[in-house]
Amino acid sequence: MDPDEIGRALARYIKDQTGATRVDVIEFYRLSGGAIQSNYALTVDCAGGHRPGRLELVVRSDSPSQIDFSLTREQEFRVLSVAHEAAVTVPQPLYLCMDESIMGHVFSVMTRVKGAADARKLVRGGLTPCQADSLTRRLGLELARLHQIQPPDTRLDFLPVPGQSPALARVQEYRRALGAIPEPHPALELSLNWLQDHAPEKYDITLCHGDFRTGNYMVDDGQLTGILDWEFAAWNDPYEDLGWICSKSWRFGANAKAVGGVGDKETFFNSYSSLSGRLVDSGKVLYWEVMGMTRWAIIALQQTRRYLSGEQLSLELALTGRLLPEIEFDLLTQIDELESGHE
């Protein structure tokens, strides 16, 4: 299907969902980013129905190939709905369509929020010091609000609850993923061994975003407008999210600002604790930073294989694989610092 045909099909779908008498497509185009999912901007004008007037939407569907650990569109839509009900700042989920005949894939429709998610622009002068401090505090509050969602929750019955240490479960999961890649990667084997040996004995289980980092939230004039990309959400140790956004891989060169290249840990942790009631253990955060970098290295390998297999000829996938040496260097450096007590 060509883009114009897809746009017309989506307009008919929106017409059916809203009860409008007429829906005109103002614009429809593919959004940048989204190596795992395909995202489209759809702007329509509705005459009548329960959503009359101009609607600015995002249509989210599967890419031609997938990687492990990713939720289906139906599952992601349900997670997003739960987060929205918990007052986490997310785009409002509107519709889930399981009919693949409309655009070739299952898809979801949500409101389009203002702003941009360009991580490098954001950390390289995109924020004033005051805005950066405010955003860091806001990120802590948003994560604390999300982590108030705990199992059991029948709305999320498709998410398995870890039956053992979440850290050890992740190590096993990543060992299996690494074992499916034919060439050896001794640095990642070392990091997995280290993670297994140092797994925290005490933990909580909450709903985790799974990819909470700069680049996956929208900012408009320094203000957070929406947290995106929920396809890796899971029940897990809340420190997974705390460590992921603090890992060096997601500072985009602004290494002095440990929280996603935007702010400092003290501000972030204090804000998180003020709402969650949990004091943050900085040592556990460092452990989960190592876990996060190990996971990102394995994802980079999987993305490369998607490209090399011919499943999806994407320059972004090919370039992701070239990040591996840098990730491995950061991993080994952090493990060495933790072993020597320098962090």
C-alpha positions in Angstrom: 0.0 0.0 0.0 1.3 3.5 -0.9 1.2 6.3 1.7 -1.8 8.0 0.2 -3.8 4.7 0.2 -2.8 4.1 3.9 -3.8 7.6 4.8 -7.3 7.2 3.2 -7.7 3.8 5.0 -6.8 5.4 8.3 -9.3 8.2 7.7 -12.1 5.7 7.2 -11.0 3.9 10.4 -11.0 7.2 12.4 -14.5 8.0 10.9 -15.8 4.6 12.2 -14.3 5.1 15.6 -15.4 8.7 16.2 -18.8 8.5 14.5 -17.9 11.5 12.3 -19.9 12.2 9.2 -16.7 13.0 7.3 -12.9 12.8 8.0 -10.4 14.7 5.8 -6.7 13.9 5.9 -4.7 17.0 6.4 -1.3 15.3 6.6 0.2 11.8 6.9 3.9 11.0 7.0 6.3 8.7 8.7 8.1 10.0 11.8 11.8 9.7 12.2 13.3 7.3 14.7 11.5 4.1 15.8 14.1 1.4 14.9 11.8 -1.3 16.4 8.4 0.2 15.6 7.0 2.3 12.8 5.4 5.6 13.8 3.3 7.9 11.6 1.9 11.4 12.1 -1.7 11.6 11.1 -3.6 14.9 11.2 -7.3 14.8 10.3 -10.3 17.1 10.4 -13.5 15.4 11.7 -17.0 16.7 11.0 -19.4 15.7 13.7 -19.0 12.6 15.9 -17.6 12.7 19.5 -14.2 14.1 18.5 -15.1 17.0 16.0 -12.4 19.3 14.6 -8.7 18.8 14.1 -7.1 15.7 15.5 -3.3 15.4 15.7 -2.5 11.7 16.1 0.3 9.1 16.1 -0.3 5.8 14.4 2.1 3.1 15.7 2.6 -0.3 14.0 5.2 -3.0 13.8 8.4 -2.7 11.7 9.1 -5.4 9.2 11.2 -7.4 11.7 11.4 -7.5 15.5 13.8 -8.2 18.3 13.5 -10.1 21.5 12.0 -8.6 24.6 9.5 -6.4 22.7 5.8 -6.4 23.5 3.2 -6.7 20.9 1.2 -3.7 19.9 -1.8 -4.9 21.8 0.3 -5.5 24.9 2.0 -2.1 24.6 -1.4 -0.4 24.2 -2.6 -2.0 27.4 0.5 -0.9 29.3 0.2 2.6 28.0 -3.5 2.7 29.1 -2.5 1.6 32.6 0.2 4.2 32.8 -2.2 6.9 31.6 -4.7 5.9 34.2 -2.0 6.3 36.8 -1.4 9.9 35.7 2.0 9.2 34.2 2.6 11.8 31.5 2.1 9.8 28.3 0.2 10.4 25.0 -3.4 9.5 25.5 -4.1 6.0 24.0 -7.2 6.1 21.9 -7.7 3.0 19.7 -6.2 -0.4 19.1 -6.8 -2.0 15.7 -6.2 -5.7 15.3 -7.4 -5.7 11.6 -4.2 -6.0 9.5 -6.1 -5.3 6.3 -6.2 -1.6 7.0 -2.4 -0.8 6.8 -0.8 -4.3 6.7 -0.1 -4.5 10.4 -1.8 -4.3 13.8 -1.6 -0.7 14.9 -2.5 1.7 17.8 -3.6 5.3 17.7 -2.7 7.9 20.3 -2.7 11.6 20.7 0.3 13.5 19.4 2.1 15.5 22.0 4.0 18.7 21.3 7.8 18.9 21.4 10.8 16.9 20.2 12.7 13.9 21.5 16.1 14.6 19.9 18.4 13.5 22.6 21.6 15.0 21.2 20.0 18.4 20.7 18.5 18.3 24.1 21.8 17.6 25.9 23.9 19.9 23.7 22.4 23.3 24.6 18.8 22.5 24.2 18.0 23.4 27.8 18.9 26.2 30.1 20.4 25.2 33.5 17.0 26.0 35.2 15.1 23.9 32.6 17.6 21.0 33.0 17.2 21.0 36.8 13.4 21.1 36.5 13.3 18.4 33.9 15.5 16.2 36.0 13.1 16.6 39.0 10.2 15.9 36.7 11.7 12.7 35.4 12.2 11.5 39.0 8.5 12.2 39.8 7.3 10.4 36.6 9.3 7.3 37.4 8.1 7.2 41.0 4.5 7.5 39.8 5.0 4.6 37.4 6.6 2.5 40.1 3.6 2.8 42.3 1.9 0.2 39.9 2.6 -3.2 41.4 1.5 -6.8 40.7 -0.9 -8.4 40.8 -2.8 -6.3 38.3 -5.4 -8.1 36.1 -5.0 -5.4 33.4 -1.4 -6.6 32.9 -1.9 -10.3 33.2 0.2 -10.9 30.1 3.3 -9.7 31.9 5.1 -12.5 33.7 6.0 -11.7 37.4 9.6 -12.8 38.1 9.7 -15.9 40.3 13.2 -15.3 41.3 15.7 -12.4 41.7 14.9 -10.0 38.8 18.6 -9.4 38.3 19.3 -13.1 37.9 16.3 -13.5 35.6 17.7 -10.8 33.4 21.2 -12.4 33.4 19.6 -15.7 32.3 17.6 -13.9 29.6 20.6 -12.1 28.2 22.7 -15.2 28.3 20.2 -16.9 26.1 20.1 -13.9 23.7 23.9 -13.8 23.5 24.0 -17.6 23.0 21.9 -17.1 19.8 24.6 -14.9 18.3 27.2 -17.2 16.6 30.4 -15.1 17.1 32.0 -14.9 20.6 31.8 -11.7 22.7 34.1 -12.3 25.8 33.5 -8.8 27.2 29.8 -9.4 27.4 30.4 -12.9 28.9 32.6 -11.2 31.6 29.9 -8.6 32.4 27.2 -11.3 32.7 29.4 -13.3 35.0 30.0 -10.2 37.1 26.3 -9.4 37.2 25.5 -12.9 38.3 28.0 -12.8 41.1 26.9 -9.3 42.4 23.1 -9.7 42.0 21.2 -7.7 44.8 19.6 -10.0 47.3 16.8 -7.6 48.2 14.4 -6.1 45.7 10.9 -4.9 45.0 8.7 -5.6 41.9 7.0 -2.8 40.1 5.9 -1.9 36.6 9.1 -0.7 34.8 9.2 1.2 31.5 12.2 -0.7 30.4 13.6 2.0 28.1 13.2 5.2 30.3 15.9 7.5 28.9 16.6 10.7 27.1 15.4 10.3 23.5 12.2 8.4 24.7 10.4 11.4 26.1 9.1 14.6 24.5 10.2 18.1 25.6 8.6 21.3 24.6 10.2 24.6 25.7 12.0 22.7 28.5 8.9 21.0 29.7 8.2 17.3 29.6 5.1 16.6 27.5 5.1 12.8 27.1 7.0 9.6 27.8 7.2 7.4 24.7 8.1 3.9 23.6 6.6 1.4 26.1 7.4 -1.8 24.1 9.9 -3.1 26.7 7.6 -2.6 29.8 7.8 -5.4 32.4 7.4 -6.3 36.0 10.9 -5.9 37.4 13.1 -4.3 40.0 12.5 -0.5 39.9 16.2 -0.1 39.9 16.2 -1.3 36.3 14.7 2.0 35.2 16.9 4.1 37.6 20.0 2.4 36.3 19.0 2.6 32.6 18.6 6.3 32.4 21.9 6.8 34.4 24.0 4.5 32.3 26.8 6.1 30.2 25.2 4.9 27.0 22.3 7.4 27.4 24.3 10.5 28.2 25.0 11.2 24.6 28.4 12.7 25.3 27.3 14.8 28.2 29.0 12.5 30.7 29.2 15.0 33.6 25.3 14.9 33.7 24.7 11.3 34.8 20.9 11.4 34.4 20.5 11.0 30.7 22.9 13.8 29.9 20.5 16.3 31.5 20.9 16.4 35.3 22.7 15.0 38.4 21.8 11.9 40.3 21.2 13.7 43.6 18.5 15.9 42.2 16.9 12.9 40.4 17.1 10.5 43.3 15.7 13.1 45.8 12.8 13.8 43.5 12.1 10.1 43.0 12.2 9.5 46.8 9.9 12.4 47.6 7.0 10.7 45.8 7.9 7.0 46.0 8.9 7.0 49.7 11.9 4.8 48.8 15.4 6.0 49.5 17.6 5.3 46.5 20.6 3.0 47.0 23.3 4.5 44.7 25.2 1.2 44.7 22.2 -0.6 43.3 21.9 2.0 40.6 25.5 1.4 39.6 24.8 -2.3 39.4 21.8 -1.8 37.1 23.9 0.6 35.0 26.1 -2.3 34.2 23.1 -4.4 33.5 21.7 -1.7 31.2 24.9 -1.4 29.2 25.1 -5.2 28.8 21.5 -5.3 27.6 22.2 -2.4 25.2 25.2 -4.2 23.8 23.1 -7.3 23.1 20.4 -5.2 21.5 23.1 -3.6 19.3 24.1 -7.1 18.1 20.6 -8.1 17.4 19.9 -4.9 15.5 23.0 -5.6 13.4 21.8 -9.1 12.6 18.4 -7.7 11.5 20.3 -5.6 9.0 22.8 -8.3 7.8 20.0 -10.9 7.4 18.3 -8.6 4.9 15.1 -8.5 7.1 15.3 -4.7 7.3 17.8 -2.6 5.3 18.1 0.3 7.6 21.2 2.5 8.0 20.1 3.1 11.6 20.3 -0.6 12.4 23.7 -0.9 10.7 25.1 2.0 12.6 23.8 0.7 15.9 26.0 -2.3 15.6 29.1 -0.1 15.3 28.4 1.2 18.8 29.4 -2.2 20.3 33.2 -1.5 21.0 32.3 1.8 22.8 29.6 0.0 24.9 32.1 -2.8 25.8 34.7 -0.3 26.8 32.3 1.6 29.1 31.2 -1.7 30.6 34.7 -3.0 31.4 35.7 0.5 32.7 32.7 0.7 35.1 33.2 -2.9 36.3 36.8 -2.2 37.0 35.9 1.0 38.9 33.3 -0.8 41.0 35.8 -3.6 41.8 38.5 -1.1 42.8 36.0 1.0 44.8 36.5 4.1 42.7 32.7 4.7 42.2 
